[in-house]
Amino acid sequence: MKYWQVMTKDDQILTELNSKWEDISNIKELSFVIEENGKKQIIRLPSGMDAYSQAKTASMVVGSKRVQIESRYIQYTHRNITIRVRIEEQTNNISIEQA
């Protein structure tokens, strides 16, 4: 299982499992949590950046109602530079990109 996790400036922990991204403000820190085979890994972005966001890329076969998430990413912007950490859903490959 993969999901984003936010720590707000008032130290509240919110995750993709219990919150909607659009309802979150005052982000202090954004992380990816990867839980597989009884292990938990956390990838944290630097705290105190200008802006944070998250998104997923997905595909759907025409005529099908099934949507498949291909990758997900978290990113931060600081001094007009955006850095993105992407995780491929099937392989767990991690890449760092300048957006």
Number of C-alpha atoms within 10 A of each C-alpha: 9 18 16 23 23 24 19 16 13 9 12 10 15 18 18 14 10 9 13 10 16 7 6 13 12 13 22 20 21 27 22 24 18 16 13 10 6 5 7 11 11 14 14 16 19 12 15 14 15 14 17 23 15 17 13 14 13 12 10 11 9 7 6 7 8 10 10 12 14 14 18 21 22 24 22 24 16 12 8 9 10 15 17 20 21 22 21 16 18 9 9 12 10 14 11 13 12 11 11
